């Protein structure tokens, strides 16, 4: 956290649930690191099916970008995210 002075004891009170709550992290002050509490990750087969379906439908709809700014489809382990023009911040 750039510019913030946050103690490990204060971080222990923070609950991080990225990817719509399908993963849950807590800060462990004793080890000075973030530890995953649970992860409802997709299987490799599910990821492959979802990615293929997203790409196929986007191409059928004519919204598939041939020169995106970064990856169009991102594997976030417990969710697959599609950004038609690529993720923000790459332009």
Residue frames relative to the residue before (quaternion, step in Angstrom):
aa qw qx qy qz dx dy dz
X 1.0000 0.0000 0.0000 0.0000 0.00 0.00 0.00
X 0.2867 -0.8034 0.5039 0.1359 3.51 -0.06 1.31
X 0.8464 0.1668 -0.1429 0.4851 3.54 -0.88 1.02
X 0.6475 0.4882 -0.3300 0.4832 3.60 1.22 -0.02
X 0.2100 -0.7484 0.6138 0.1379 3.53 -1.06 0.74
X 0.1138 0.8062 -0.5604 0.1518 3.54 0.05 1.34
X 0.3635 -0.7472 0.5181 0.2029 3.55 -0.75 1.05
X 0.6134 -0.5424 0.4157 0.3959 3.59 -1.18 0.46
X 0.6226 0.5474 -0.3439 0.4409 3.61 1.04 -0.70
X 0.6619 0.4843 -0.3024 0.4856 3.57 1.05 -0.75
X 0.6238 0.5466 -0.3337 0.4480 3.59 1.04 -0.76
X 0.5906 0.5874 -0.3652 0.4157 3.61 1.10 -0.62
X 0.6574 0.5113 -0.3036 0.4627 3.59 1.20 -0.46
X 0.6028 0.5711 -0.3400 0.4414 3.56 1.29 -0.23
X 0.1670 -0.7662 0.6159 0.0761 3.56 -0.96 0.94
X 0.1189 -0.8057 0.5789 0.0392 3.60 -0.54 1.14
X 0.0430 0.7962 -0.5980 0.0808 3.55 -0.68 1.16
X 0.0242 -0.8241 0.5657 -0.0121 3.58 0.33 1.22
X 0.7967 0.3031 -0.2343 0.4674 3.55 -1.34 0.09
X 0.7073 -0.5144 0.2586 0.4102 3.54 0.74 1.16
X 0.6915 -0.5093 0.2757 0.4317 3.58 1.08 0.66
X 0.4928 0.6623 -0.4401 0.3533 3.59 1.19 0.22
X 0.7152 0.2359 -0.2075 0.6243 3.56 1.38 0.05
X 0.1041 -0.8041 0.5850 0.0166 3.56 -1.05 0.77
X 0.0543 -0.8103 0.5828 -0.0277 3.55 -0.71 1.16
X 0.0676 -0.7514 0.6542 0.0524 3.55 -1.24 0.64
X 0.4343 -0.6816 0.5254 0.2661 3.53 -1.16 0.63
X 0.2055 -0.7636 0.6046 0.0957 3.55 -0.90 1.01
X 0.3096 -0.7903 0.5022 0.1656 3.58 -0.24 1.28
X 0.6089 0.5668 -0.3631 0.4197 3.62 1.03 -0.67
X 0.7607 0.3225 -0.1764 0.5350 3.59 1.02 -0.81
X 0.3249 -0.7780 0.4703 0.2607 3.58 1.35 -0.17
X 0.6457 0.4770 -0.3456 0.4859 3.57 0.88 0.97
X 0.5222 -0.6015 0.5036 0.3345 3.52 -1.34 0.41
X 0.0898 -0.7926 0.6022 0.0320 3.58 -0.95 0.89
X 0.4327 -0.6961 0.5149 0.2513 3.51 -0.99 0.91
X 0.3045 -0.7571 0.5572 0.1534 3.55 -0.92 0.97
X 0.7587 -0.1744 0.0877 0.6215 3.55 1.11 -0.73
X 0.0757 -0.7697 0.6324 0.0435 3.54 -1.29 0.44
X 0.1578 -0.7657 0.6197 0.0693 3.54 -0.73 1.11
X 0.0203 0.8541 -0.5164 0.0590 3.55 0.56 1.22
X 0.5057 -0.6219 0.5104 0.3114 3.51 -1.28 0.53
X 0.4957 -0.6274 0.5014 0.3305 3.57 -1.17 0.54
X 0.6528 -0.4983 0.3834 0.4226 3.59 -1.23 0.32
X 0.6354 0.5294 -0.3264 0.4577 3.59 1.02 -0.79
X 0.6503 0.5079 -0.3135 0.4700 3.60 0.94 -0.85
X 0.6460 0.5279 -0.3138 0.4533 3.58 0.95 -0.91
X 0.6553 0.5120 -0.3047 0.4643 3.58 0.95 -0.91
X 0.6728 0.4978 -0.2956 0.4605 3.60 0.90 -0.91
X 0.6693 0.5002 -0.2966 0.4625 3.58 0.92 -0.92
X 0.6606 0.5144 -0.3033 0.4550 3.57 0.90 -0.95
X 0.6617 0.5056 -0.3018 0.4640 3.58 0.92 -0.91
X 0.6612 0.5078 -0.3057 0.4599 3.59 0.95 -0.87
X 0.6471 0.5207 -0.3193 0.4563 3.59 0.94 -0.85
X 0.6797 0.4875 -0.2899 0.4651 3.57 0.87 -0.96
X 0.6555 0.5238 -0.3123 0.4455 3.58 0.92 -0.92
X 0.7005 0.4645 -0.2749 0.4668 3.59 0.81 -0.97
X 0.6345 0.5261 -0.3345 0.4570 3.60 0.99 -0.80
X 0.6591 0.4898 -0.3084 0.4802 3.61 1.00 -0.78
X 0.6335 0.5264 -0.3257 0.4642 3.61 1.01 -0.78
X 0.7060 0.4515 -0.2504 0.4847 3.57 1.04 -0.80
X 0.4529 -0.7067 0.4353 0.3256 3.58 1.26 -0.22
X 0.5663 0.6050 -0.3878 0.4035 3.59 1.16 0.49
X 0.4449 0.6773 -0.4703 0.3496 3.59 1.24 0.27
X 0.2824 -0.7712 0.5547 0.1336 3.59 -0.70 1.12
X 0.3449 -0.7675 0.5072 0.1863 3.58 -0.68 1.10
X 0.7825 0.2035 -0.1149 0.5771 3.61 1.15 -0.52
X 0.0270 0.8464 -0.5306 0.0351 3.60 0.52 1.14
X 0.4624 -0.6208 0.5458 0.3206 3.52 -1.32 0.31
X 0.7995 0.0213 -0.0520 0.5981 3.59 0.26 1.25
X 0.7196 -0.4227 0.3252 0.4447 3.54 -1.31 -0.25
X 0.4107 -0.6943 0.5345 0.2520 3.58 -0.98 0.84
X 0.7792 0.2038 -0.0937 0.5853 3.57 0.92 -0.94
X 0.0985 -0.8145 0.5717 0.0064 3.55 -0.71 1.13
X 0.3068 -0.7227 0.5952 0.1714 3.54 -1.01 0.91
X 0.0452 -0.8056 0.5906 -0.0145 3.56 -0.51 1.21
X 0.6059 -0.6163 0.2904 0.4108 3.53 1.26 0.70
X 0.8118 0.1515 -0.0813 0.5580 3.60 0.74 -0.96
X 0.7624 0.1311 -0.1560 0.6142 3.56 1.29 0.26
X 0.2778 -0.7023 0.6257 0.1952 3.52 -1.28 0.49
X 0.1305 -0.8123 0.5678 0.0274 3.55 -0.74 1.10
X 0.1409 -0.7787 0.6065 0.0769 3.56 -1.01 0.86
X 0.0506 -0.7510 0.6584 0.0011 3.53 -0.93 1.04
X 0.4333 -0.7602 0.4136 0.2515 3.59 -0.23 1.27
X 0.7779 0.2880 -0.1686 0.5324 3.61 1.01 -0.71
X 0.6246 -0.4892 0.3424 0.5033 3.57 1.28 0.09
X 0.6517 -0.5410 0.3545 0.3960 3.60 -1.20 0.36
X 0.5751 -0.5899 0.4472 0.3482 3.56 -1.14 0.66
X 0.7240 0.4380 -0.3115 0.4324 3.55 -1.12 0.58
X 0.6509 0.5208 -0.3219 0.4488 3.60 1.23 -0.15
X 0.5100 0.6887 -0.4051 0.3186 3.58 1.24 -0.31
